Amino acid sequence: LEPGADRAAVTRRLAADPRILEIRIVTSDAALARFRRAYPELGAALADLKEAPFPPSVEIRTRRSAPPGSGSALAASARAIPGVESAESEEETGRRFTDALRIVRGAGLLLGGVLVLAAVLSVASAIRLALDLHREEIDIMRLMGATETAVRAPFWLNATAEGLLGGSIALGLLFGTYRLGLALLAR
């Protein structure tokens, strides 16, 4: 906004557009405080300035139902409003970010599918090896009249215990990694 702009008139004119979800006025002081929070190492360099280096601005969020290109169209119409010095749209940046997230999610799902397949093959191999290792014991149990449930029960119990232990360790490691990543990204 220009320094002498009527902020209320600008927001009233913008609020008439049905594509707009939210309008927020950001004062010069609020923009400076936001800059200092986002860039603490650069915020000290602005401490000696007598006036805020950022002009007051109006931030607009469009509705999810707004058609593509609404951000650019709103920026173009906002430039025609008296008191508006310049208007920019972050729609293209948001679209690129959303596309990048979609690619990362797809890669994660693909990697997860490969890991699930590897886990299934590993478990199948382990079961086959366990059966080969205990074949004589299984044959003796069958000769003694043991039912299939009695033959399989020790394997089920062992597999359940190992699965619960392994799953608990994996969830603990996953949670620890999540917390570490969250702490590193918060910086």
Contacts in CASP RR format, 6 or more apart in sequence:
PFRMAT RR
TARGET T0000
AUTHOR 0000-0000-0000
METHOD contacts of the structure
MODEL  1
LEPGADRAAVTRRLAADPRILEIRIVTSDAALARFRRAYPELGAALADLK
EAPFPPSVEIRTRRSAPPGSGSALAASARAIPGVESAESEEETGRRFTDA
LRIVRGAGLLLGGVLVLAAVLSVASAIRLALDLHREEIDIMRLMGATETA
VRAPFWLNATAEGLLGGSIALGLLFGTYRLGLALLAR
1 7 0 8 1.000
1 10 0 8 1.000
1 55 0 8 1.000
1 56 0 8 1.000
1 57 0 8 1.000
1 58 0 8 1.000
1 83 0 8 1.000
1 84 0 8 1.000
1 85 0 8 1.000
2 55 0 8 1.000
2 83 0 8 1.000
2 84 0 8 1.000
2 85 0 8 1.000
3 55 0 8 1.000
3 56 0 8 1.000
4 83 0 8 1.000
5 56 0 8 1.000
5 82 0 8 1.000
5 83 0 8 1.000
5 84 0 8 1.000
5 85 0 8 1.000
6 83 0 8 1.000
7 25 0 8 1.000
7 56 0 8 1.000
7 58 0 8 1.000
9 82 0 8 1.000
10 58 0 8 1.000
10 81 0 8 1.000
10 83 0 8 1.000
10 84 0 8 1.000
11 23 0 8 1.000
11 25 0 8 1.000
11 58 0 8 1.000
13 81 0 8 1.000
14 20 0 8 1.000
14 23 0 8 1.000
14 58 0 8 1.000
14 60 0 8 1.000
14 74 0 8 1.000
14 78 0 8 1.000
14 81 0 8 1.000
15 23 0 8 1.000
17 74 0 8 1.000
17 77 0 8 1.000
18 63 0 8 1.000
19 62 0 8 1.000
19 63 0 8 1.000
19 66 0 8 1.000
19 67 0 8 1.000
19 70 0 8 1.000
19 71 0 8 1.000
19 74 0 8 1.000
20 60 0 8 1.000
20 61 0 8 1.000
20 62 0 8 1.000
20 63 0 8 1.000
20 74 0 8 1.000
21 61 0 8 1.000
21 62 0 8 1.000
21 63 0 8 1.000
21 64 0 8 1.000
22 60 0 8 1.000
22 61 0 8 1.000
23 58 0 8 1.000
23 59 0 8 1.000
23 60 0 8 1.000
24 58 0 8 1.000
24 59 0 8 1.000
24 60 0 8 1.000
24 61 0 8 1.000
25 56 0 8 1.000
25 57 0 8 1.000
25 58 0 8 1.000
25 59 0 8 1.000
26 34 0 8 1.000
26 56 0 8 1.000
26 57 0 8 1.000
26 58 0 8 1.000
26 59 0 8 1.000
27 56 0 8 1.000
28 51 0 8 1.000
28 52 0 8 1.000
28 54 0 8 1.000
28 55 0 8 1.000
28 56 0 8 1.000
29 52 0 8 1.000
31 52 0 8 1.000
31 54 0 8 1.000
31 55 0 8 1.000
31 56 0 8 1.000
31 57 0 8 1.000
32 46 0 8 1.000
32 52 0 8 1.000
32 53 0 8 1.000
32 54 0 8 1.000
35 42 0 8 1.000
35 43 0 8 1.000
35 46 0 8 1.000
35 54 0 8 1.000
36 43 0 8 1.000
36 46 0 8 1.000
46 53 0 8 1.000
55 85 0 8 1.000
58 78 0 8 1.000
58 84 0 8 1.000
60 71 0 8 1.000
60 74 0 8 1.000
60 78 0 8 1.000
62 70 0 8 1.000
62 71 0 8 1.000
62 74 0 8 1.000
68 91 0 8 1.000
69 91 0 8 1.000
70 91 0 8 1.000
71 89 0 8 1.000
71 91 0 8 1.000
72 89 0 8 1.000
72 91 0 8 1.000
72 92 0 8 1.000
74 87 0 8 1.000
74 89 0 8 1.000
75 87 0 8 1.000
75 88 0 8 1.000
75 89 0 8 1.000
76 87 0 8 1.000
78 84 0 8 1.000
78 87 0 8 1.000
79 86 0 8 1.000
79 87 0 8 1.000
127 155 0 8 1.000
127 159 0 8 1.000
130 155 0 8 1.000
131 138 0 8 1.000
138 151 0 8 1.000
141 150 0 8 1.000
141 151 0 8 1.000
142 151 0 8 1.000
END
